[in-house]
Amino acid sequence: MGKRVLVVHGGRFGQSAKIARAMDEVLQAAGLETEVTELGRSTAVDPARHDALLLVTSVRYGYFDRNAYRLVERHRGWLESAPSQLVTVSLTARKDEKRDPQEHSYTQKFLAKSGWPGAAEVVAGALDYPRYRIWDRLAIQLIMKITDGPTDPTLSIEYTDWQQVRAAARRFAASAAG
Ligand SMILES: Cc1cc2nc3c(=O)[nH]c(=O)nc-3n(C[C@H](O)[C@H](O)[C@H](O)COP(=O)(O)O)c2cc1C
């Protein structure tokens, strides 16, 4: 029987979920069995049913979802021996040179604080001004202004590099199958 991967996605505006689904397709094509679920307080790894974990979650004001920390904490023992892949979704990563996980400060902070034992990948998310509430929009506009990004509040732009996403999924599929 194929190895079984639990695919967990966090996020709020659907980009982490979309990335998780794209990776899930690659995992299935590689012969793995998968289960896709949302990151939540009750997110549970079942060691009897899961052999590997893929976690896709976005950065919000510099922070990871606290449920991501809980997930690692709760399943630390299992994670020490099961293949795992973290995918950080962020807007700073819209620039190629900001996708090195070693250099991505939010990811580094999460790895250090949570003790995540597996691999890490950083991918670009989406900018979707029309869907943000006023304060979020203003904050993102300010961040974009500082980092030379678009500030036009009518813009929705997907920065995700799908080739990068699928390549990361193929690498993880190989390690999960092994
Ligand atoms: C309120 C808010 C705060 C954000 N803060 C950050 C941030 O601090 N750093 C960053 O790189 N991206 C930040 N982003 C960008 C998100 O990570 C990006 O939009 C991502 O695609 C959201 O994923 P989701 O659709 O799964 O929620 C922020 C986005 C929003 C809406």
The ligand as an SDF file (V2000), in Angstrom:
LIG
                    3D

 31 33  0  0  0  0  0  0  0  0999 V2000
   -3.4910   41.0020    6.9490 C   0  0  0  0  0  0  0  0  0  0  0  0
   -2.3430   40.4150    6.2020 C   0  0  0  0  0  0  0  0  0  0  0  0
   -1.0700   40.4380    6.7430 C   0  0  0  0  0  0  0  0  0  0  0  0
    0.0160   39.8990    6.0330 C   0  0  0  0  0  0  0  0  0  0  0  0
    1.2720   39.9460    6.5760 N   0  0  0  0  0  0  0  0  0  0  0  0
    2.3220   39.4760    5.8620 C   0  0  0  0  0  0  0  0  0  0  0  0
    3.6390   39.5470    6.3800 C   0  0  0  0  0  0  0  0  0  0  0  0
    3.8780   40.0090    7.4890 O   0  0  0  0  0  0  0  0  0  0  0  0
    4.6680   39.0970    5.6200 N   0  0  0  0  0  0  0  0  0  0  0  0
    4.4570   38.5560    4.3770 C   0  0  0  0  0  0  0  0  0  0  0  0
    5.4250   38.1710    3.7280 O   0  0  0  0  0  0  0  0  0  0  0  0
    3.2120   38.4640    3.8600 N   0  0  0  0  0  0  0  0  0  0  0  0
    2.1570   38.9060    4.5730 C   0  0  0  0  0  0  0  0  0  0  0  0
    0.8960   38.8200    4.0690 N   0  0  0  0  0  0  0  0  0  0  0  0
    0.7150   38.1900    2.7600 C   0  0  0  0  0  0  0  0  0  0  0  0
    0.1110   36.8050    2.8560 C   0  0  0  0  0  0  0  0  0  0  0  0
    1.0140   35.9010    3.4110 O   0  0  0  0  0  0  0  0  0  0  0  0
   -0.3150   36.3830    1.4530 C   0  0  0  0  0  0  0  0  0  0  0  0
   -1.3100   37.2670    1.0110 O   0  0  0  0  0  0  0  0  0  0  0  0
   -0.8370   34.9590    1.3690 C   0  0  0  0  0  0  0  0  0  0  0  0
   -1.1350   34.6570    0.0200 O   0  0  0  0  0  0  0  0  0  0  0  0
   -2.0740   34.7480    2.2270 C   0  0  0  0  0  0  0  0  0  0  0  0
   -2.3730   33.3750    2.2450 O   0  0  0  0  0  0  0  0  0  0  0  0
   -3.8540   32.8300    2.4840 P   0  0  0  0  0  0  0  0  0  0  0  0
   -4.6770   33.2070    1.2800 O   0  0  0  0  0  0  0  0  0  0  0  0
   -3.6890   31.3730    2.6150 O   0  0  0  0  0  0  0  0  0  0  0  0
   -4.3810   33.4810    3.7180 O   0  0  0  0  0  0  0  0  0  0  0  0
   -0.1980   39.3370    4.7490 C   0  0  0  0  0  0  0  0  0  0  0  0
   -1.4910   39.3230    4.2120 C   0  0  0  0  0  0  0  0  0  0  0  0
   -2.5490   39.8360    4.9160 C   0  0  0  0  0  0  0  0  0  0  0  0
   -3.9280   39.8310    4.3040 C   0  0  0  0  0  0  0  0  0  0  0  0
  1  2  1  0
  2  3  1  0
  2 30  2  0
  3  4  2  0
  4  5  1  0
  4 28  1  0
  5  6  2  0
  6  7  1  0
  6 13  1  0
  7  8  2  0
  7  9  1  0
  9 10  1  0
 10 11  2  0
 10 12  1  0
 12 13  2  0
 13 14  1  0
 14 15  1  0
 14 28  1  0
 15 16  1  0
 16 17  1  0
 16 18  1  0
 18 19  1  0
 18 20  1  0
 20 21  1  0
 20 22  1  0
 22 23  1  0
 23 24  1  0
 24 25  2  0
 24 26  1  0
 24 27  1  0
 28 29  2  0
 29 30  1  0
 30 31  1  0
M  END
$$$$
